[in-house]
Structure formats: structure tokens, C-alpha cells
Amino acid sequence: MNTQAGSHSVPHHFETAQQAFESAKLGMWLFLVTEILLFGVLFCIYIMYRGLYPEMFHEASLHLNRVMGATNTAVLLISSFTMAMAVHRAKHDDRVTAVRMLAITFFCGVIFMTIKYFEYTHKIHEGLLPAGMFSYDHVTHVKMPLFFSLYFMMTGLHGIHVLVGMGLILWVMVRCQRGAFGHAYSTPVELTGIYWHLVDLIWIYLFPLLYLIG
Amino acid sequence: MFVSKSHEKKYAVILIGLLCLTVMTVWVSYFDFGVLNIVVAMLVATVKATLVALFFMHLYEDQRVNQVVFISAFIFLALLILLIGSDLFFRPTPQSKYFHPEDVSKQFVEKKHSGNFEIPSQLLIEEGKNLFERYCVAYFPSSYVFPRERQKIYDLMTHGDSASHIPSFSDLGEKERWAITHYLFSRLEK
């Protein structure tokens, strides 16, 4: 085994390092399938209610800030790019650049959550909250609290995923710094990368569906 | 140390493409194309998602089994949405050709007798107060004169009053509208 790629040894129930990597990756893809179905149910609820109350969704989405939403989209896309770069560099033994790229990706996550924080505080201040807590004064449609229930459920669940992703990135960054990854072994960086891209992929759909209605 | 630059160039080109598509989808959203808006937005989102999955997630050069696993998620999601949607959106409504008024009036009569919402009770009045303050009060000018008959108040809740710009509250159920009616009537009596 190449010592340059750290002291990682292949678990005894695998024949080769390649087989161990492919098995881990298949496991990650299966996990992502469950993630898609988890978010998919929320998208399904969204589609049904939007079909029932199209005007309400239109009016309610005007309360969301498009510029903030678009900025967050750009931030996540850039972070996906830096993540892909980090994976590529880690695999080719360029530790310094890989750590730097992971740091940028983490920082993009911080920017995303900060913008989300400002959006949420604004909504809370206005009383645009899920049904039950909704206290906005100038309601124009009886069912408007429903939109904000969906908004907070979908972006909230997505936000939790961003936080988990940031934790994972921090973890692989520390390990990468210590020289754990190289061309022979880089499974954790690659799998964290795939997870982070899925978080981006879900936001790609959330953004137009919540912020850009009509 | 050898790092192939062609991969990284490809990532950069894809990032620029993704950012351009984002600008485009925001720009398009400022125009009103009716139904086409959502079609364009979803088409652009799908192109972006495909780019991310194929090249950033390396699905394009990945093993066939991983491709099949990932795509199967979307097939099952489509099934879920199709089945629920076909129930919800093709239920007989007065506008659809599958609608038979006699079936509904039968149901309606049964429901009406099982509920008895027309008979006022303290519970209904309290529920009506909550509902009215939550959903309706913003629409009524303070000088608004309510009809002095329960049935007429109920009709007002159902159909609205276009002369005073009061919308219909038929989104609320039959019980809720009767509850509001009883609350408003109890207010008139005072």
C-alpha cells in the first residue's frame, strides 16, 4: 500500500481498496435516495396545495426576498464548485489546495446560513409564520398561513442539511490537513462531496418554487 | 504531484453555466407568461440539477448501478405525485364532466343532518369568534352593517358581498361558516 495516502487499511471483508470505495459509494447513493423521498413528500404537499390555491401561493411568495434567495442560490452553486475542486485535488495528493477549497466551501455554508438567519428574523418580525403562530396583519388570503408552514418546513429541513454538511466538511478538512487522504484513499471527501451536491440540488428546486412564483 | 487541469476547467465552465441559468430564471420570473412561468422555471431547475448530478456528483462516469439507484428515486417520487395528484385534481367538482349533482346533494343532505351546525351553541359561538378574528375581520370595515338574520349572514360568508368588496369565505367549511354566523348573530343581539 502507498504510505503517502495515510495509514488507512482496507477492512478485511473487502478484497481491494477499490471494492471498499465502490461499496461505500453505493451506500451513499442509497442514502441520497431516502433523502430525495424525504424532501419529495414535502414537494408533493407543495404541488397539491399550489394546485388548490394558486393565487394564494402567488401573493404569499411576494413576501419573500428574491434578491436574498438568488444570492443564496449563487453561494450554494459556488460552494458546489469548490467542493468538486477539493475532491479532485485531494484525490491527486494536492493537500494544500484541497484544504483551501474545503475552507471556502465551509465559508459558503456560513454565508448561506447568515442570509437565511436574516430572512427568518424578518419573517418572524412580520408574523409571517406557520399556521398557528401566523400573526401578519394584512392578510389578503384566508389560507396564507399554509404557504408559510411549507416555507419554514422546506427551508428549515434544508437548512438542517446545510448545517450537517458544514460539520462533515469541517471533519474532512481536519483529516485532510493531517494527510489522511491521497490517490489511494479519499472515500470520506468524495462522499461528503456527493452529499453536499445533493443539498445544492434540492435548493435548485426550492428556490424557484418558493421565491419565483409568477 | 500531477493534477489534470482539464477536469477543473470543466468544473469552472459548468459553474458559469449554472450561474447564467440562475440569472435567467430570476429575470424570466419578472414577466408574466401565465402557466408558462412554472414550466420554464422547472425546466431550468431540471437542467441545473442534471448538470450538478452528472458532473459535480460524477454520475456521468459512475457505475451503472449507482446511476440506476439514483434515477429510481425520481421515478418513485413521480409515482407518488402522480397518484396523489390524480386523486386530488380529478375528484368530481361542479365544473367537471364526472359531476352528478344528485350524488352530491345526497351526501350534502346527510352531512347537513349529521352536523346540525345551524343550531347555535356556546361552543360554536366561541369557535366562530376565533375564526372571524383570524380570517375575516380584516375584510370588514368597522362601519359594516351585518344582516339581522342567521341565514343571510351565512349567505354573506358563503358568497361575499361584492358591493362592499368582501370576498367569499367558502374556503372555510360549512361548520366554520355557521360558527362565524352564530358569533356575529350573538354580537348583534347585544
Chai-1 contact restraints between the chains, C-beta under 6 A:
chainA,res_idxA,chainB,res_idxB,connection_type,confidence,min_distance_angstrom,max_distance_angstrom,comment,restraint_id
A,W29,B,N66,contact,1.0,0.0,6.0,A-B,restraint_1
A,W29,B,V69,contact,1.0,0.0,6.0,A-B,restraint_2
A,W29,B,F70,contact,1.0,0.0,6.0,A-B,restraint_3
A,V33,B,A73,contact,1.0,0.0,6.0,A-B,restraint_4
A,I36,B,A73,contact,1.0,0.0,6.0,A-B,restraint_5
A,G40,B,L77,contact,1.0,0.0,6.0,A-B,restraint_6
A,C44,B,L80,contact,1.0,0.0,6.0,A-B,restraint_7
A,C44,B,I81,contact,1.0,0.0,6.0,A-B,restraint_8
A,M48,B,L88,contact,1.0,0.0,6.0,A-B,restraint_9
A,G51,B,F89,contact,1.0,0.0,6.0,A-B,restraint_10
A,A70,B,V26,contact,1.0,0.0,6.0,A-B,restraint_11
A,T73,B,T22,contact,1.0,0.0,6.0,A-B,restraint_12
A,L77,B,L18,contact,1.0,0.0,6.0,A-B,restraint_13
A,S80,B,F56,contact,1.0,0.0,6.0,A-B,restraint_14
A,F81,B,Y11,contact,1.0,0.0,6.0,A-B,restraint_15
A,F81,B,L15,contact,1.0,0.0,6.0,A-B,restraint_16
A,A84,B,Y11,contact,1.0,0.0,6.0,A-B,restraint_17
A,A84,B,F56,contact,1.0,0.0,6.0,A-B,restraint_18
A,H88,B,H7,contact,1.0,0.0,6.0,A-B,restraint_19
A,H92,B,V3,contact,1.0,0.0,6.0,A-B,restraint_20
A,D93,B,M1,contact,1.0,0.0,6.0,A-B,restraint_21
A,D94,B,M1,contact,1.0,0.0,6.0,A-B,restraint_22
A,D94,B,V3,contact,1.0,0.0,6.0,A-B,restraint_23
A,V139,B,A138,contact,1.0,0.0,6.0,A-B,restraint_24
A,V142,B,Y135,contact,1.0,0.0,6.0,A-B,restraint_25
A,V142,B,D171,contact,1.0,0.0,6.0,A-B,restraint_26
A,I194,B,M57,contact,1.0,0.0,6.0,A-B,restraint_27
A,H197,B,V52,contact,1.0,0.0,6.0,A-B,restraint_28
A,H197,B,F56,contact,1.0,0.0,6.0,A-B,restraint_29
A,H197,B,M57,contact,1.0,0.0,6.0,A-B,restraint_30
A,L201,B,A49,contact,1.0,0.0,6.0,A-B,restraint_31
A,L201,B,V52,contact,1.0,0.0,6.0,A-B,restraint_32
A,I204,B,A45,contact,1.0,0.0,6.0,A-B,restraint_33
A,I204,B,K48,contact,1.0,0.0,6.0,A-B,restraint_34
A,I204,B,A49,contact,1.0,0.0,6.0,A-B,restraint_35
A,Y205,B,A45,contact,1.0,0.0,6.0,A-B,restraint_36
A,P208,B,T25,contact,1.0,0.0,6.0,A-B,restraint_37
A,P208,B,A41,contact,1.0,0.0,6.0,A-B,restraint_38
A,P208,B,A45,contact,1.0,0.0,6.0,A-B,restraint_39
A,L212,B,S29,contact,1.0,0.0,6.0,A-B,restraint_40
A,L212,B,A41,contact,1.0,0.0,6.0,A-B,restraint_41
A,G214,B,N37,contact,1.0,0.0,6.0,A-B,restraint_42
